[in-house]
Amino acid sequence: MKKRTNILIIRLRSIGDIVLTLPAVHAVREHYPDAHITYLTRSSNSALLEGFKDVDEVLTLDQNAIKNPLRALPELFRLIYRLRAGKFSLVVDLQGYGETAWFSWITGASKRWSTIYSRGRKWAYTQSIPRNTNLHPIERDLSLLRTCGLQIPESENQFFTPDYAIKQARELFKKFNLDPEKPSLYIQPFTSNTEKNWPFSKYLTIAESWRDQGIQVLFGGGPNDASHLEPAREKGFPVFTNTPLLVSAGLMHLSSLVLGGDTGMIHLALAQKKRVVMLINNCYPGQANLYQHEDWVIQTADSDRFEQLSFETVNAKCHELFYSPDERVHSSVPAPRSFSQSFARRNSGVSTLAEQLVS
């Protein structure tokens, strides 16, 4: 009987960075179709791996336990035992940090691959390449795999939202009098860094304009964004801030267009084959913009210009993607019989966007 190949892929954090490993994970699966693939990540990100169809098992590191002096050692010993018991023959470390280098080495795998920040971590791997910070993170991961011998003719970047999450998202739509069969705009305005946030007042202007044109608009965010999103709630918009990660993915799955800043949820929407407009402040080579959809990104050179980015510029890009047919994505918005680049201005007396969609 042929011995099964056990493979470990490592990426501990964060949501966006983990989503960006989808093409690499799929490439590994394509090369090793019968392998058992385990993914090591932080426990807070484990639910996200439910959307990785090529992953068979998830191994977690409890970061809260690591921070607790009484629980840190038991947690580390538990993880070490699991790493040794996995009998991995290949480890692909897509993080390249000091702790992940050590985790890779402790497995005892005969093949251990990674991109490395410094030569001081080279000892942990059997094959490694210097980290090229000028490459998009997805291309950087794929470059590592190609260097290590994998043939990758095309990359696949797709996240499969679980059916139960979509079902719960539909229930939330119903609760807030939203119709999942009608066009919707999902706005994720806040990021983990305030310097990467476009002024919220401008997001609100976008939302009001689209609502006036008959389009359903909903706002999403994390628990820490609740107070910041209160003005949207006061204006009558559905706001989702305590929604489980995969249910939030379901909400985006049901939406026609997703708008937001440089955050993991935007990459997650893209991996669901949604149309996305991403706003980036001070984009530089190697930054994680929208993979294979750079034309969907609006970027500026500095913070001042980012704040001054106009409503009209963002609105025009949203309108372009909302209507434009694109075979690379799945969208609930049908292409209209006639296409106009100009967005119907508020209270202009012309037909609404919703009316144009069904005309």
C-alpha positions as CSV (number, residue, x, y, z in Angstrom):
1,M,0.0,0.0,0.0
2,K,1.4,3.4,-1.0
3,K,2.2,5.7,1.9
4,R,0.1,8.8,2.1
5,T,1.9,12.1,1.7
6,N,1.2,14.5,4.6
7,I,1.8,18.2,3.9
8,L,1.8,21.1,6.3
9,I,1.1,24.6,5.2
10,I,1.8,27.5,7.7
11,R,0.4,30.9,7.8
12,L,-0.5,32.2,11.3
13,R,-2.0,35.6,10.5
14,S,-3.9,37.6,9.5
15,I,-7.3,37.3,7.6
16,G,-6.1,39.0,4.5
17,D,-2.7,37.3,4.4
18,I,-4.4,33.9,4.9
19,V,-6.8,34.5,2.1
20,L,-3.9,35.4,-0.2
21,T,-2.4,31.9,0.3
22,L,-5.4,30.4,-1.6
23,P,-3.5,30.1,-4.9
24,A,-0.5,28.5,-3.3
25,V,-2.6,26.0,-1.4
26,H,-4.4,25.1,-4.6
27,A,-1.1,24.7,-6.4
28,V,0.1,22.3,-3.8
29,R,-3.1,20.3,-4.1
30,E,-2.7,20.2,-7.9
31,H,0.8,18.8,-7.5
32,Y,-0.1,16.4,-4.7
33,P,-3.7,15.4,-5.5
34,D,-3.8,12.5,-3.0
35,A,-2.0,14.2,-0.2
36,H,-3.4,15.0,3.2
37,I,-3.0,18.8,3.6
38,T,-3.0,20.3,7.0
39,Y,-3.0,24.1,7.6
40,L,-1.5,25.6,10.7
41,T,-2.9,29.0,11.7
42,R,-3.9,30.9,14.8
43,S,-7.1,29.7,16.5
44,S,-8.8,33.0,15.8
45,N,-8.5,32.4,12.0
46,S,-9.4,28.7,12.0
47,A,-13.0,29.3,10.7
48,L,-11.6,31.0,7.6
49,L,-10.1,27.7,6.5
50,E,-13.6,26.2,6.0
51,G,-13.6,28.0,2.7
52,F,-10.3,26.3,1.6
53,K,-11.6,23.3,-0.3
54,D,-8.0,21.9,-0.8
55,V,-7.3,21.8,3.0
56,D,-8.1,18.5,4.8
57,E,-7.3,19.5,8.4
58,V,-6.7,22.6,10.4
59,L,-4.1,22.8,13.2
60,T,-4.3,25.8,15.5
61,L,-2.1,27.8,17.8
62,D,-4.1,29.5,20.6
63,Q,-2.6,32.9,20.8
64,N,-4.4,33.8,24.0
65,A,-2.9,30.8,25.7
66,I,0.6,31.8,24.5
67,K,0.1,35.2,26.2
68,N,-0.8,33.5,29.5
69,P,2.2,32.5,31.6
70,L,0.3,29.6,33.1
71,R,-1.0,28.3,29.8
72,A,1.9,29.0,27.4
73,L,4.0,26.0,28.0
74,P,1.1,23.4,27.8
75,E,-0.1,25.0,24.6
76,L,3.4,24.8,23.0
77,F,3.9,21.2,24.1
78,R,0.5,20.4,22.7
79,L,1.4,22.0,19.4
80,I,4.8,20.3,19.3
81,Y,3.2,16.9,19.8
82,R,0.8,17.5,17.0
83,L,3.6,18.7,14.7
84,R,5.6,15.6,15.4
85,A,2.7,13.2,15.2
86,G,1.6,14.6,11.8
87,K,4.5,12.7,10.1
88,F,4.8,15.5,7.5
89,S,7.0,14.9,4.6
90,L,6.7,18.5,3.3
91,V,6.2,21.8,5.1
92,V,5.5,25.0,3.2
93,D,6.0,27.9,5.5
94,L,4.2,30.9,3.9
95,Q,4.9,33.2,6.8
96,G,8.7,33.0,7.2
97,Y,8.8,34.4,10.8
98,G,11.0,33.2,13.6
99,E,8.3,31.1,15.3
100,T,7.1,29.5,12.0
101,A,10.7,28.6,11.1
102,W,11.0,26.8,14.4
103,F,7.6,25.1,13.9
104,S,8.8,24.0,10.4
105,W,12.0,22.5,11.7
106,I,10.4,20.7,14.7
107,T,8.2,18.7,12.3
108,G,11.2,16.7,11.1
109,A,9.8,16.8,7.6
110,S,12.3,15.9,4.9
111,K,11.3,18.9,2.8
112,R,10.8,22.3,4.3
113,W,10.3,25.3,2.1
114,S,9.9,29.0,2.7
115,T,10.8,32.5,1.7
116,I,13.0,34.1,4.3
117,Y,13.4,37.6,5.6
118,S,17.0,37.0,6.7
119,R,19.7,34.4,6.2
120,G,19.5,33.7,10.0
121,R,16.4,31.6,9.4
122,K,17.8,29.6,6.5
123,W,18.9,26.8,8.9
124,A,15.2,25.8,9.4
125,Y,14.5,24.9,5.8
126,T,15.8,22.5,3.2
127,Q,15.0,24.9,0.4
128,S,14.4,28.6,0.7
129,I,14.5,31.8,-1.4
130,P,15.0,35.4,-0.2
131,R,11.8,37.3,0.2
132,N,11.2,39.6,-2.8
133,T,9.2,42.5,-1.3
134,N,8.5,43.9,-4.8
135,L,6.2,40.9,-5.7
136,H,2.6,40.7,-4.8
137,P,2.2,38.2,-1.9
138,I,0.4,35.7,-4.1
139,E,3.1,35.8,-6.7
140,R,5.8,35.6,-4.0
141,D,4.2,32.4,-2.7
142,L,3.9,30.9,-6.2
143,S,7.5,31.9,-7.0
144,L,8.6,29.8,-4.0
145,L,6.7,26.8,-5.2
146,R,8.0,27.1,-8.7
147,T,11.6,27.3,-7.4
148,C,11.0,24.2,-5.4
149,G,9.8,22.3,-8.5
150,L,6.1,22.7,-8.8
151,Q,4.6,23.3,-12.2
152,I,1.9,26.1,-11.9
153,P,0.5,26.9,-15.4
154,E,-2.4,29.0,-13.9
155,S,-3.2,30.2,-10.5
156,E,-6.7,29.8,-8.9
157,N,-7.8,32.3,-6.3
158,Q,-11.2,31.1,-5.0
159,F,-12.8,30.9,-1.6
160,F,-15.8,28.6,-1.2
161,T,-18.2,30.2,1.4
162,P,-19.9,27.4,3.3
163,D,-23.6,26.8,2.6
164,Y,-24.6,27.4,6.2
165,A,-22.9,30.8,6.2
166,I,-24.8,31.8,3.1
167,K,-28.0,30.6,4.7
168,Q,-27.4,32.7,7.8
169,A,-26.6,35.7,5.6
170,R,-29.9,35.3,3.8
171,E,-31.6,35.2,7.2
172,L,-29.9,38.5,8.1
173,F,-31.0,40.0,4.8
174,K,-34.5,39.1,5.6
175,K,-34.3,40.4,9.1
176,F,-33.2,43.8,7.8
177,N,-35.8,43.8,5.0
178,L,-33.2,43.2,2.3
179,D,-33.8,41.1,-0.7
180,P,-30.9,38.8,-1.7
181,E,-32.2,38.6,-5.2
182,K,-31.9,42.4,-5.7
183,P,-28.7,44.4,-6.4
184,S,-26.8,45.4,-3.2
185,L,-23.7,47.4,-2.4
186,Y,-21.7,46.2,0.6
187,I,-19.4,48.8,2.2
188,Q,-16.5,47.8,4.5
189,P,-15.1,51.3,5.4
190,F,-12.7,50.7,8.2
191,T,-9.3,49.0,8.2
192,S,-6.9,48.1,11.0
193,N,-4.9,51.3,10.4
194,T,-6.6,54.7,10.5
195,E,-4.2,56.0,8.0
196,K,-5.6,53.6,5.5
197,N,-9.2,54.8,6.0
198,W,-10.9,57.0,3.4
199,P,-13.1,59.6,5.3
200,F,-16.2,57.9,6.5
201,S,-18.4,60.9,5.6
202,K,-17.5,60.2,1.9
203,Y,-18.6,56.5,2.3
204,L,-21.9,57.8,3.7
205,T,-22.3,60.1,0.7
206,I,-21.7,57.1,-1.6
207,A,-24.3,55.0,0.4
208,E,-27.0,57.7,0.3
209,S,-26.5,58.3,-3.4
210,W,-26.9,54.6,-4.2
211,R,-29.8,54.2,-1.9
212,D,-31.5,57.1,-3.6
213,Q,-31.1,55.3,-6.9
214,G,-32.9,52.2,-5.6
215,I,-29.9,50.0,-4.6
216,Q,-29.7,48.2,-1.3
217,V,-26.8,49.3,0.8
218,L,-25.3,47.6,3.8
219,F,-22.3,48.3,6.0
220,G,-19.9,45.7,7.5
221,G,-17.1,45.9,10.1
222,G,-15.6,44.3,13.1
223,P,-16.8,44.6,16.7
224,N,-14.4,47.6,17.3
225,D,-16.1,49.5,14.4
226,A,-19.6,49.6,15.9
227,S,-19.3,53.1,17.4
228,H,-17.7,54.4,14.2
229,L,-20.5,53.0,12.1
230,E,-23.3,54.5,14.3
231,P,-23.8,57.4,11.9
232,A,-24.7,54.9,9.1
233,R,-27.1,53.1,11.5
234,E,-28.7,56.5,12.4
235,K,-29.3,57.1,8.7
236,G,-31.2,53.9,8.4
237,F,-28.6,51.6,6.8
238,P,-28.2,48.0,8.0
239,V,-24.9,47.7,9.9
240,F,-23.2,44.4,10.7
241,T,-20.4,44.5,13.2
242,N,-20.8,41.4,15.5
243,T,-21.3,39.0,12.6
244,P,-19.2,35.8,12.5
245,L,-16.5,36.0,9.9
246,L,-18.0,33.4,7.5
247,V,-21.5,35.0,7.8
248,S,-19.9,38.3,6.9
249,A,-18.4,36.5,3.9
250,G,-21.9,35.3,3.2
251,L,-23.2,38.9,3.2
252,M,-20.6,39.9,0.6
253,H,-21.4,36.7,-1.4
254,L,-25.0,37.9,-1.6
255,S,-24.0,41.5,-2.6
256,S,-23.4,42.7,-6.1
257,L,-20.5,45.0,-5.4
258,V,-18.1,45.4,-2.4
259,L,-16.4,48.7,-1.6
260,G,-13.8,49.3,1.0
261,G,-10.2,50.0,2.0
262,D,-7.1,47.9,2.2
263,T,-8.4,45.1,4.5
264,G,-8.7,41.3,4.5
265,M,-12.4,41.3,4.0
266,I,-11.9,43.0,0.6
267,H,-9.5,40.2,-0.5
268,L,-12.0,37.7,0.8
269,A,-14.8,39.3,-1.4
270,L,-12.5,39.1,-4.4
271,A,-11.7,35.4,-3.7
272,Q,-15.5,34.8,-3.8
273,K,-15.5,36.2,-7.3
274,K,-17.2,39.4,-6.4
275,R,-16.7,42.7,-8.0
276,V,-14.7,44.9,-5.7
277,V,-13.5,48.5,-5.5
278,M,-10.5,48.8,-3.2
279,L,-9.2,52.2,-2.0
280,I,-5.5,52.2,-1.1
281,N,-3.4,54.9,0.5
282,N,0.2,55.1,-0.7
283,C,0.4,51.9,-2.7
284,Y,4.0,50.6,-3.2
285,P,5.5,47.7,-5.1
286,G,4.7,44.4,-3.4
287,Q,1.6,45.7,-1.6
288,A,-1.3,43.3,-1.6
289,N,-3.6,45.1,-4.0
290,L,-6.4,43.2,-5.8
291,Y,-4.8,40.1,-7.4
292,Q,-5.3,40.1,-11.2
293,H,-7.7,43.0,-10.9
294,E,-5.4,46.0,-10.4
295,D,-7.7,48.1,-12.5
296,W,-10.3,47.8,-9.7
297,V,-8.0,49.6,-7.2
298,I,-8.0,53.3,-6.7
299,Q,-4.8,54.4,-5.1
300,T,-3.1,57.7,-4.1
301,A,0.5,58.6,-3.4
302,D,0.1,60.0,0.1
303,S,-2.3,60.5,3.0
304,D,-3.2,64.0,2.0
305,R,-4.2,63.0,-1.5
306,F,-6.1,60.0,-0.1
307,E,-8.3,62.1,2.1
308,Q,-8.9,64.4,-0.8
309,L,-9.9,61.5,-3.1
310,S,-13.2,62.7,-4.4
311,F,-16.7,61.1,-4.1
312,E,-17.0,61.4,-7.9
313,T,-13.9,59.4,-8.6
314,V,-14.9,56.5,-6.3
315,N,-18.5,56.7,-7.4
316,A,-17.6,56.5,-11.0
317,K,-15.4,53.3,-10.5
318,C,-18.3,51.7,-8.5
319,H,-20.7,52.5,-11.2
320,E,-18.3,51.1,-13.9
321,L,-17.9,47.8,-12.1
322,F,-21.5,47.5,-11.0
323,Y,-22.6,47.5,-14.7
324,S,-19.6,46.2,-16.6
325,P,-19.8,42.5,-17.6
326,D,-16.7,40.5,-16.6
327,E,-16.3,36.8,-17.4
328,R,-13.7,36.5,-14.6
329,V,-16.3,37.2,-11.8
330,H,-19.7,35.9,-10.8
331,S,-22.2,38.7,-10.0
332,S,-25.8,39.0,-9.2
333,V,-26.0,42.1,-11.4
334,P,-26.9,41.4,-15.0
335,A,-25.3,43.5,-17.7
336,P,-27.8,46.2,-18.8
337,R,-28.8,46.5,-22.5
338,S,-27.3,49.9,-22.6
339,F,-24.3,51.1,-20.7
340,S,-23.5,54.6,-19.6
341,Q,-20.3,55.7,-17.9
342,S,-22.1,58.6,-16.2
343,F,-23.7,57.9,-12.8
344,A,-27.2,59.2,-12.4
345,R,-26.9,62.1,-9.9
346,R,-29.1,62.3,-6.9
347,N,-32.5,63.9,-7.3
348,S,-31.8,64.4,-11.0
349,G,-35.2,63.1,-12.2
350,V,-33.6,60.3,-14.4
351,S,-34.4,56.6,-13.9
352,T,-32.9,54.9,-10.9
353,L,-30.1,52.3,-11.1
354,A,-32.5,49.6,-10.0
355,E,-34.9,50.5,-12.9
356,Q,-32.0,50.4,-15.4
357,L,-31.1,47.0,-14.2
358,V,-34.5,45.5,-15.0
359,S,-35.1,47.6,-18.2
